[in-house]
Amino acid sequence: MKSVLFSIFFTTLSASTLVATPLAAQDNNVDNRVNRLEKEMRAVQRKVFPGGSSQYFEPDIKPDAAAPITPNNTTSAVSDLIARVDTLERSLASLTDQVEQNGFRLRKIEDKLAAATPAVSTTPVTPPSTTTGSSTSNAAPAPAAKPAPERVSGVAAIVMPNSGDAGEDAYIYGYRLWEAGYYPEAQVQLKKASANYPKHRRASFSKNLLGRAYLDDEKPALASVALYENYQELPRGERAPDSLYYLSTALVQLNKKTDACRVLGELQDVYPDEAAGRLNGQVARGKAAANCK
């Protein structure tokens, strides 16, 4: 496309140069070249705007072969030639502008499509292991193991309290499950308690005990998330200082002792009375475990 436009532009410049020469002997030559130039422009128009209107050029008009060429009509010929060249230049500029606008719109559409298309994961998928002698290649996943009957009966033996305070009862039931060592069941119940009663006084207790249940279940990463969220979401809650201490414990288990020391330092700065009083012994043990200076 660029080469065609450049050729047309070069031809236009050549036609403009011929105007400065004596036109008496070159009228036919110039007129023929301008006619050819107009036809090339029409071809460009049809290529860029297929099926479009003829708003840029007049329809083809065959010259009257019987009309004689008058050499003395130099002034009108020059004016007509200049007008036609100006029209060609304006049309060329308009076509170029349309091409640039269409290209810009196309790029915008492509960008939107690219943004709407979900990224394809490049992580290799490990095929499931197959059992020797089995002819099934797409075996269904194994069902989750059912809890042992004694565990089911043990959990069922934990009584849900009914004091009339639903928020209190939800926390106490989670506490009883945790105290009995049923950590996964306690985690489910404590999440439910804090979600269902976020404004209750026991919400801070539920979130803190959820972190401890993860710690006791040997899941320090999940514990650190739960404990930090309790401190961030309920900084005035009764168990927010405790969550900072247990957060330092989780960080030590994750081998992030420097961060554990920072957390203990924040506990002392934000809750100085708790750190020096009820939690004094725990803070001392936490610093020793994290090798805090």
Backbone torsions as a table, in degrees:
resi	resn	phi	psi	omega
1	MET	NA	-43.5	-179.5
2	LYS	-62.8	-38.6	-178.5
3	SER	-66.8	-36.5	178.9
4	VAL	-66.2	-44.5	-179.8
5	LEU	-64.1	-39.9	179.2
6	PHE	-64.2	-40.2	179.0
7	SER	-62.8	-41.7	179.6
8	ILE	-65.3	-43.0	-178.6
9	PHE	-63.7	-41.2	178.9
10	PHE	-63.9	-40.8	178.6
11	THR	-64.6	-37.0	178.3
12	THR	-62.8	-43.1	178.5
13	LEU	-63.0	-39.1	179.2
14	SER	-64.8	-40.2	178.5
15	ALA	-64.6	-38.0	179.4
16	SER	-66.3	-34.4	-179.6
17	THR	-67.1	-34.8	-177.3
18	LEU	-67.8	-19.3	-179.5
19	VAL	-63.5	-32.2	-177.8
20	ALA	-73.3	-13.3	-179.9
21	THR	-88.7	161.4	177.9
22	PRO	-58.3	123.6	-174.4
23	LEU	-86.9	-13.1	-177.0
24	ALA	-59.0	-38.1	-176.9
25	ALA	-96.8	-6.4	-172.9
26	GLN	-122.9	7.4	-177.1
27	ASP	-56.3	-47.5	-177.8
28	ASN	-62.1	-44.0	-177.9
29	ASN	-62.0	-49.0	-179.0
30	VAL	-63.6	-43.7	-177.8
31	ASP	-61.7	-40.6	180.0
32	ASN	-66.2	-39.8	-179.3
33	ARG	-67.7	-39.5	178.0
34	VAL	-65.2	-40.9	177.6
35	ASN	-60.0	-43.1	178.5
36	ARG	-64.3	-38.7	178.4
37	LEU	-62.1	-42.3	178.7
38	GLU	-63.9	-39.8	178.7
39	LYS	-64.7	-38.6	177.6
40	GLU	-65.0	-38.4	177.7
41	MET	-64.7	-38.0	177.6
42	ARG	-64.4	-37.3	178.3
43	ALA	-64.0	-39.6	177.2
44	VAL	-64.2	-41.6	179.2
45	GLN	-60.7	-44.1	-179.3
46	ARG	-67.3	-30.7	179.9
47	LYS	-73.7	-42.8	-177.4
48	VAL	-78.8	-38.8	-178.6
49	PHE	-121.8	71.6	-179.6
50	PRO	-63.4	132.3	179.9
51	GLY	77.2	5.9	-178.0
52	GLY	-79.8	179.3	-178.7
53	SER	-82.5	174.0	179.9
54	SER	-102.0	44.3	-174.3
55	GLN	-73.6	-17.1	-177.2
56	TYR	-90.7	-28.2	-175.9
57	PHE	-134.6	152.5	173.2
58	GLU	-76.1	154.7	177.5
59	PRO	-60.1	157.4	177.6
60	ASP	-60.1	130.2	177.6
61	ILE	-122.4	119.5	-179.8
62	LYS	-75.1	130.9	179.0
63	PRO	-66.2	146.7	178.8
64	ASP	-73.4	113.1	-177.1
65	ALA	-66.1	-24.8	-177.8
66	ALA	-79.8	-16.4	-176.9
67	ALA	-76.2	120.6	-179.7
68	PRO	-73.6	150.3	177.1
69	ILE	-89.6	121.8	-177.8
70	THR	-96.7	114.3	-178.3
71	PRO	-62.4	-27.4	-174.9
72	ASN	-78.6	-7.8	-176.7
73	ASN	-88.2	50.1	-173.7
74	THR	-68.8	-42.9	-175.2
75	THR	-63.0	-47.8	-179.8
76	SER	-66.6	-35.5	179.0
77	ALA	-64.9	-42.6	178.9
78	VAL	-64.2	-44.1	-179.6
79	SER	-62.5	-43.0	179.3
80	ASP	-64.6	-40.7	179.8
81	LEU	-64.4	-43.7	179.4
82	ILE	-62.8	-42.8	-179.8
83	ALA	-62.7	-41.6	-179.0
84	ARG	-68.6	-39.5	177.5
85	VAL	-65.0	-40.2	177.3
86	ASP	-61.5	-41.3	178.1
87	THR	-61.7	-42.6	179.2
88	LEU	-62.8	-41.9	-179.0
89	GLU	-65.6	-42.1	178.2
90	ARG	-64.5	-40.6	179.8
91	SER	-65.3	-40.3	178.6
92	LEU	-63.4	-41.8	178.9
93	ALA	-64.6	-39.9	179.7
94	SER	-65.9	-42.5	178.1
95	LEU	-61.8	-43.2	179.6
96	THR	-61.2	-43.0	179.4
97	ASP	-62.9	-42.1	178.8
98	GLN	-62.7	-41.9	179.4
99	VAL	-62.4	-42.6	-179.9
100	GLU	-65.7	-41.3	178.8
101	GLN	-64.8	-42.1	178.2
102	ASN	-63.3	-39.8	176.9
103	GLY	-63.3	-39.8	179.0
104	PHE	-65.2	-43.7	178.8
105	ARG	-62.6	-39.5	179.7
106	LEU	-62.7	-41.9	179.3
107	ARG	-64.0	-39.1	178.8
108	LYS	-63.5	-42.2	178.7
109	ILE	-63.5	-43.3	179.5
110	GLU	-62.7	-38.9	178.6
111	ASP	-64.3	-41.2	179.4
112	LYS	-65.4	-40.6	178.8
113	LEU	-64.1	-40.4	179.4
114	ALA	-64.6	-38.5	-180.0
115	ALA	-70.2	-32.5	-178.5
116	ALA	-79.6	-16.8	-177.6
117	THR	-83.2	123.0	179.8
118	PRO	-65.7	142.6	179.9
119	ALA	-67.4	141.9	180.0
120	VAL	-90.8	126.3	-178.7
121	SER	-67.1	135.1	178.3
122	THR	-100.9	5.1	-179.6
123	THR	-71.6	124.2	-179.3
124	PRO	-64.6	140.7	179.3
125	VAL	-94.4	124.9	179.7
126	THR	-82.3	121.3	-179.4
127	PRO	-65.9	146.1	179.9
128	PRO	-66.0	145.9	179.0
129	SER	-71.1	143.9	-178.8
130	THR	-110.0	149.0	179.6
131	THR	-80.0	139.8	-179.5
132	THR	-60.4	129.3	178.5
133	GLY	89.9	-4.9	-179.5
134	SER	-88.1	137.2	179.8
135	SER	-97.4	-0.7	-179.1
136	THR	-88.3	120.9	-177.7
137	SER	-92.2	-24.8	-178.7
138	ASN	-116.6	63.8	-177.9
139	ALA	-69.4	144.0	178.8
140	ALA	-69.5	147.9	179.7
141	PRO	-62.8	147.1	-179.1
142	ALA	-68.3	136.8	179.0
143	PRO	-64.4	151.6	179.8
144	ALA	-62.8	142.3	-178.6
145	ALA	-67.3	134.9	178.4
146	LYS	-77.5	143.4	178.6
147	PRO	-64.2	152.2	-179.8
148	ALA	-63.1	147.5	-178.8
149	PRO	-55.7	-38.3	-179.9
150	GLU	-66.6	-31.2	177.0
151	ARG	-70.1	-42.4	178.7
152	VAL	-59.5	-45.2	-179.9
153	SER	-68.3	-32.9	178.8
154	GLY	-67.5	-42.9	177.8
155	VAL	-65.7	-39.7	-179.5
156	ALA	-64.8	-24.2	-178.8
157	ALA	-76.4	-16.3	177.5
158	ILE	-75.3	119.1	-173.7
159	VAL	-87.4	132.8	174.2
160	MET	-79.7	120.5	-178.0
161	PRO	-68.3	160.3	-179.9
162	ASN	-142.0	74.0	-176.6
163	SER	-90.3	-9.1	-175.0
164	GLY	98.5	-13.4	175.5
165	ASP	-106.6	101.5	-173.2
166	ALA	-62.2	-39.2	179.7
167	GLY	-65.7	-41.7	177.5
168	GLU	-64.9	-44.3	-178.2
169	ASP	-64.1	-39.5	-179.8
170	ALA	-63.0	-41.4	178.5
171	TYR	-68.6	-45.8	-177.3
172	ILE	-60.9	-37.8	178.8
173	TYR	-65.6	-42.0	175.9
174	GLY	-62.8	-38.7	178.8
175	TYR	-64.2	-40.5	-179.6
176	ARG	-66.1	-39.2	177.1
177	LEU	-63.6	-43.6	178.7
178	TRP	-64.0	-44.4	-178.0
179	GLU	-63.2	-30.8	179.6
180	ALA	-82.9	-3.6	177.7
181	GLY	88.4	11.0	176.9
182	TYR	-91.9	75.1	-170.6
183	TYR	-66.1	-47.0	178.7
184	PRO	-59.4	-41.5	178.6
185	GLU	-65.9	-37.8	178.2
186	ALA	-65.0	-40.1	178.9
187	GLN	-59.9	-44.6	179.1
188	VAL	-61.4	-45.7	-177.2
189	GLN	-67.5	-40.2	-178.2
190	LEU	-70.1	-35.9	173.7
191	LYS	-60.9	-44.2	-179.0
192	LYS	-64.0	-40.7	-178.3
193	ALA	-63.5	-45.5	-178.4
194	SER	-71.5	-31.5	179.8
195	ALA	-75.1	-38.7	-177.2
196	ASN	-79.4	-25.3	-177.0
197	TYR	-132.7	63.5	-174.4
198	PRO	-68.4	-20.1	-178.7
199	LYS	-98.5	-1.9	-178.4
200	HIS	-74.0	152.6	177.9
201	ARG	-58.6	-32.0	-176.8
202	ARG	-80.8	-2.3	179.3
203	ALA	-60.3	-42.2	178.4
204	SER	-64.7	-37.7	177.7
205	PHE	-65.1	-43.7	-177.5
206	SER	-63.2	-44.8	-179.0
207	LYS	-66.9	-40.1	179.1
208	ASN	-66.4	-43.4	-179.3
209	LEU	-69.0	-28.6	174.4
210	LEU	-61.0	-43.4	177.0
211	GLY	-62.3	-40.1	178.8
212	ARG	-67.5	-36.1	178.0
213	ALA	-64.5	-36.7	175.6
214	TYR	-67.0	-40.4	178.5
215	LEU	-61.9	-45.5	-179.7
216	ASP	-67.8	-22.9	178.4
217	ASP	-90.5	9.9	178.9
218	GLU	60.4	46.6	176.7
219	LYS	-129.5	69.8	-174.6
220	PRO	-64.3	-30.9	-179.9
221	ALA	-64.7	-47.2	177.3
222	LEU	-65.2	-36.0	178.5
223	ALA	-62.4	-43.4	-178.8
224	SER	-62.0	-38.2	178.9
225	VAL	-65.6	-48.9	-177.9
226	ALA	-62.5	-42.7	-177.6
227	LEU	-69.3	-41.5	178.7
228	TYR	-65.1	-39.8	179.1
229	GLU	-63.0	-37.8	178.8
230	ASN	-63.5	-42.4	179.0
231	TYR	-66.3	-40.4	-178.2
232	GLN	-73.0	-42.2	-174.7
233	GLU	-82.7	-32.1	-178.0
234	LEU	-130.2	64.8	-176.2
235	PRO	-65.4	-20.8	177.3
236	ARG	-97.8	4.7	177.1
237	GLY	-67.7	156.4	-174.4
238	GLU	-67.5	-22.6	-179.2
239	ARG	-110.2	16.1	176.0
240	ALA	-64.5	-43.9	176.8
241	PRO	-61.6	-40.0	178.9
242	ASP	-61.6	-37.7	-179.6
243	SER	-63.9	-34.9	176.7
244	LEU	-65.7	-40.8	178.5
245	TYR	-63.3	-49.7	-178.1
246	TYR	-68.8	-26.1	173.7
247	LEU	-64.1	-41.4	177.2
248	SER	-62.9	-36.1	177.8
249	THR	-63.8	-44.1	178.6
250	ALA	-62.7	-39.6	-179.3
251	LEU	-67.2	-35.1	176.1
252	VAL	-64.0	-41.8	178.3
253	GLN	-65.8	-27.0	177.6
254	LEU	-87.9	7.0	179.3
255	ASN	62.6	40.2	175.7
256	LYS	-122.2	65.7	-173.2
257	LYS	-69.0	-34.0	178.3
258	THR	-61.8	-43.0	177.2
259	ASP	-66.0	-36.1	178.5
260	ALA	-61.9	-39.1	177.7
261	CYS	-65.6	-38.5	177.6
262	ARG	-63.2	-40.8	-179.7
263	VAL	-64.1	-42.8	178.8
264	LEU	-65.4	-35.9	175.6
265	GLY	-63.8	-39.1	177.7
266	GLU	-67.2	-37.4	176.3
267	LEU	-57.8	-43.8	179.9
268	GLN	-69.6	-33.4	-178.8
269	ASP	-75.8	-42.8	-174.2
270	VAL	-83.8	-35.3	-177.4
271	TYR	-126.5	66.6	-174.9
272	PRO	-62.6	-37.2	-178.6
273	ASP	-66.8	-43.4	179.4
274	GLU	-66.4	-41.4	-178.2
275	ALA	-65.1	-34.7	-179.2
276	ALA	-89.1	-12.3	-176.7
277	GLY	-112.6	-99.3	-172.7
278	ARG	-59.0	-34.7	-175.9
279	LEU	-104.3	15.2	-174.7
280	ASN	-59.8	-47.8	-178.5
281	GLY	-66.2	-38.4	179.9
282	GLN	-67.5	-38.7	178.1
283	VAL	-63.1	-41.0	179.2
284	ALA	-63.1	-44.3	178.6
285	ARG	-65.6	-38.8	179.3
286	GLY	-63.7	-41.0	178.6
287	LYS	-65.9	-38.0	178.7
288	ALA	-66.7	-40.2	-179.8
289	ALA	-67.1	-31.9	-178.5
290	ALA	-93.8	-0.9	-178.4
291	ASN	58.6	42.0	-179.6
292	CYS	-73.1	142.2	179.3
293	LYS	-87.7	NA	NA
